[in-house]
Structures are given as C-alpha cells and as structure tokens.
Amino acid sequence: MHTVLQGRPRMFNSVEQAVEWCVRSGQVRNHESARVSMPGQVVSSTGVLAAKMVEDIVDTEQGYVGGQPARRQPSVSRDSISEEVEEAEGESGEFKIPAQASNGSLTVDRSPPETFTGPGQFKWRIDLARTEPHWAGWFTGLSTRFLGVPTAKLLLLAGVDRLDRELTVGQMQGKFQMQVLPQVGHTVHEDSPDRVAEVLATFLIRNKLCTATDSFSPSFPAS
C-alpha cells in the first residue's frame, strides 16, 4: 500500500488530468471506465465532488438546470482546438514572433488551462494513508476465509502468478471456480466490465441461483 500511495499525485489541475493519470498509471486500463470512476474519487479545492460538477455541466449542456430546461449558450467544443486567423494573402509569409516583455524575455501565460470542469485543483476524496491501521485486517487470512465459505465460489483474476499457496491448493482441489481475464489489471470489473458481467451471469446460472433469458449465451469457465 505504501508503494501505491507514493506513486499517486497529491493534486490534479483538472478532472481530465486525473482521468489521464488513472489510465497512464495502469490503475484502470479502460479509458471509458476511468472517465466514470475517477470523478467520484476527487474533490475540488472547495470540497465539491468532481462527479457532481461533471453531472451539473452535462445537465446544463443538455438543456436542464434543476430539472428544468435551460437556455443553451453558444460554446466551443472542449475537444476542438481554436485556429489562429490566417494572414491575408499578399502579406509577409514569415512566422509570427511571440510578444516579448520589456526585459527581452518571452511573455508566458501561466494561468490554468480551461478544461471541462474549468481551471482549479482537485485532491483525493479519501486520504488512504489514514486507513493504515486497518490494512492488516483487509488482507491477513483472506484466502483462508474465502476457502472456508460453505457455498459456490468464483475467483476472477488478471493472472495466476500471484496466487498464494492456499489458493493454489484450493483450486487444484476444486474448492472454487477460477476465471482468468486477459488484458486486465487490478480493477478487473472496470477494465473489462462486459466480460465480468458475462462470467458472473454464467456462474449464477450454472449454480442455479437465477434463470437465463432466452437471448443469453453462457460463457464456459476456464477452470
């Protein structure tokens, strides 16, 4: 956990930056999932949940404010890049030289860029470092408890290289069903939501915990 926390930025300049970090760091490999989950994990400098800010902006863009239709304002798509006005033909074809300050140095605009949620700073909603006293309880004896559950069990994994001895033996003895999902990371349910849903539905039907619809096609387990 210490390694995980040390690799996380303390602040983000925008929700977009938080989403980009989430994908680039491998925390979530599915960009669409990262766009859904990250806004719920960060808050603005004023304590407003980013997910709420995004929801309000989307409602406004779609024409609703407080449940009532809102007047749409002309806006430029956040995905578009404004082009500079081209010089008229016949003028000098030389490149424009950036404006310089009186001391000869280039003038640089250091104001925060305008993003989907506007300029600002976002921090983590929950300080995980403060939960350190509980870390041992999250993981100690977890495999033994899992194997001891007296019912059908399913273990979804991104790989089998980190199975501990208890789980390895339990799997060989057929104490649980194991499904390895390719090309996913730690958050298997976010990286491959459709595949996870398919595996779970097949598991429930296989163990007679629910009934399949006519259009459902079961997924055969790997083990």
C-alpha positions in Angstrom: 0.0 0.0 0.0 2.8 2.4 0.8 4.2 1.9 -2.7 0.8 2.5 -4.3 0.3 5.7 -2.3 3.8 7.0 -3.1 3.1 6.7 -6.8 -0.1 8.8 -6.7 -0.1 12.5 -7.3 -1.4 14.6 -4.5 -3.3 17.1 -6.7 -4.7 17.3 -10.2 -5.3 20.5 -12.2 -8.5 19.1 -13.8 -10.7 16.1 -13.9 -9.3 15.3 -17.3 -5.8 15.2 -15.9 -7.0 12.8 -13.1 -8.5 10.5 -15.7 -5.4 10.6 -17.9 -3.2 9.7 -14.9 -5.6 6.9 -14.0 -5.2 5.3 -17.4 -1.4 6.0 -17.9 -0.6 4.7 -14.4 -2.4 1.4 -15.1 -4.8 1.9 -12.2 -7.6 1.4 -14.8 -6.9 0.3 -18.4 -10.3 1.1 -19.8 -10.5 4.8 -20.6 -14.3 4.8 -20.6 -14.4 3.3 -17.1 -11.8 5.8 -15.8 -14.0 8.7 -17.0 -16.8 7.2 -14.9 -14.9 6.3 -11.7 -12.3 9.0 -11.3 -14.7 11.9 -10.8 -16.1 10.1 -7.8 -12.6 9.9 -6.2 -11.6 13.5 -6.3 -13.0 16.8 -4.9 -12.4 20.4 -5.8 -10.5 22.9 -3.6 -13.8 23.9 -2.2 -14.8 20.3 -1.3 -17.2 19.7 -4.2 -17.2 16.2 -5.6 -15.9 16.2 -9.1 -18.7 13.8 -10.2 -21.3 16.3 -9.1 -19.6 19.1 -11.1 -19.5 16.9 -14.2 -23.1 16.0 -13.7 -24.2 19.6 -13.4 -22.2 20.6 -16.5 -23.7 17.8 -18.6 -27.2 18.7 -17.5 -26.6 22.3 -18.5 -25.2 21.3 -21.9 -28.2 19.0 -22.4 -30.6 21.8 -21.6 -31.6 21.1 -18.0 -30.9 23.1 -14.8 -32.5 22.0 -11.6 -34.8 19.7 -13.6 -36.0 22.5 -15.8 -35.0 23.3 -19.4 -32.2 25.8 -19.7 -31.3 28.2 -22.4 -28.3 26.9 -24.4 -25.4 29.2 -24.7 -23.1 29.1 -27.8 -20.0 27.2 -26.8 -16.9 25.7 -28.4 -16.5 22.0 -28.0 -13.9 21.2 -25.4 -12.3 18.7 -27.8 -11.8 21.3 -30.5 -8.7 23.5 -31.0 -9.1 27.1 -32.0 -7.2 28.0 -35.1 -5.5 31.4 -35.4 -6.8 33.7 -38.1 -4.6 33.3 -41.2 -3.0 36.3 -42.6 -4.4 37.6 -45.8 -2.7 36.7 -49.0 0.0 39.1 -50.1 1.2 39.9 -46.6 4.6 38.6 -45.3 4.8 34.9 -45.1 7.3 35.0 -42.1 6.4 33.3 -38.9 5.0 35.5 -36.1 7.4 36.3 -33.3 5.9 35.9 -29.8 5.4 39.2 -27.9 8.3 40.0 -25.6 8.3 41.8 -22.3 10.3 45.0 -21.7 13.2 43.0 -20.3 13.5 40.9 -23.5 12.1 37.7 -22.1 9.2 35.9 -23.7 5.8 36.5 -22.0 4.3 33.2 -20.9 0.7 32.8 -19.8 0.8 30.7 -16.7 -2.9 30.8 -15.9 -4.6 27.3 -15.5 -6.0 26.0 -18.8 -9.7 26.0 -19.3 -11.0 22.4 -19.1 -14.3 20.6 -18.9 -14.7 21.5 -15.2 -12.8 24.8 -15.5 -9.5 25.8 -14.0 -8.8 24.6 -10.5 -7.2 22.0 -8.3 -8.6 18.6 -7.3 -7.4 16.4 -4.5 -8.3 12.8 -3.4 -11.7 12.5 -1.7 -10.3 10.0 0.8 -6.9 10.0 2.5 -6.0 6.3 2.3 -2.9 6.9 4.4 -5.1 7.4 7.4 -6.5 3.9 7.0 -3.1 2.3 7.6 -4.1 0.8 11.0 -6.7 -1.3 9.2 -4.6 -2.6 6.3 -3.6 -5.8 8.0 -7.2 -6.7 8.7 -8.0 -6.3 5.0 -5.6 -9.0 3.8 -4.5 -11.2 6.7 -6.1 -14.6 6.5 -8.2 -13.5 3.5 -7.5 -16.7 1.4 -8.4 -19.0 4.4 -11.7 -17.1 4.9 -12.5 -17.3 1.2 -11.9 -21.1 1.0 -14.0 -21.6 4.2 -17.2 -20.0 2.8 -19.6 -23.0 2.5 -21.1 -22.2 -0.9 -20.2 -21.9 -4.5 -17.3 -19.6 -5.1 -15.8 -17.7 -8.0 -12.4 -16.0 -8.2 -11.8 -13.5 -11.0 -8.1 -12.9 -11.7 -5.9 -10.9 -14.1 -3.2 -13.6 -13.8 -2.3 -16.7 -11.7 1.3 -15.6 -11.0 0.4 -14.2 -7.6 -1.8 -16.9 -6.2 -0.7 -17.9 -2.7 -0.2 -21.4 -1.6 -3.6 -21.8 0.0 -5.5 -20.6 -3.1 -3.3 -22.7 -5.4 -4.0 -25.9 -3.4 -7.7 -25.0 -3.1 -8.0 -24.5 -6.8 -6.4 -27.9 -7.5 -8.9 -29.5 -5.1 -11.8 -27.9 -6.9 -12.9 -25.7 -4.0 -13.8 -22.8 -6.2 -14.1 -21.8 -9.8 -11.3 -19.6 -11.2 -11.6 -17.4 -14.2 -8.6 -15.6 -15.6 -9.4 -12.5 -17.7 -6.8 -11.4 -20.3 -5.6 -7.9 -20.8 -6.9 -6.5 -17.5 -5.3 -5.0 -14.4 -6.1 -4.8 -10.7 -9.6 -3.4 -11.3 -11.0 -6.3 -13.5 -14.6 -5.1 -13.3 -13.6 -1.7 -14.8 -11.1 -2.9 -17.3 -13.5 -5.5 -18.8 -17.0 -4.8 -17.5 -18.8 -6.7 -20.2 -16.7 -9.8 -19.8 -17.0 -9.7 -16.0 -20.8 -9.4 -16.3 -20.8 -12.4 -18.7 -18.7 -14.6 -16.3 -20.8 -13.7 -13.3 -24.1 -14.4 -15.1 -22.8 -17.7 -16.3 -21.7 -18.6 -12.7 -25.1 -17.7 -11.3 -27.0 -19.8 -13.9 -24.6 -22.7 -13.5 -25.2 -22.8 -9.8 -29.0 -22.4 -10.3 -29.0 -19.1 -8.5 -31.0 -17.5 -11.3 -32.7 -18.3 -14.6 -31.2 -17.4 -18.0 -33.2 -15.3 -20.5 -33.8 -16.7 -24.0 -31.2 -14.5 -25.5 -28.4 -15.3 -23.0 -25.4 -17.2 -24.2 -23.4 -18.7 -21.3 -19.6 -18.3 -21.1 -17.8 -21.5 -20.4 -15.4 -21.2 -17.4 -11.7 -21.7 -17.9 -11.4 -23.8 -14.7 
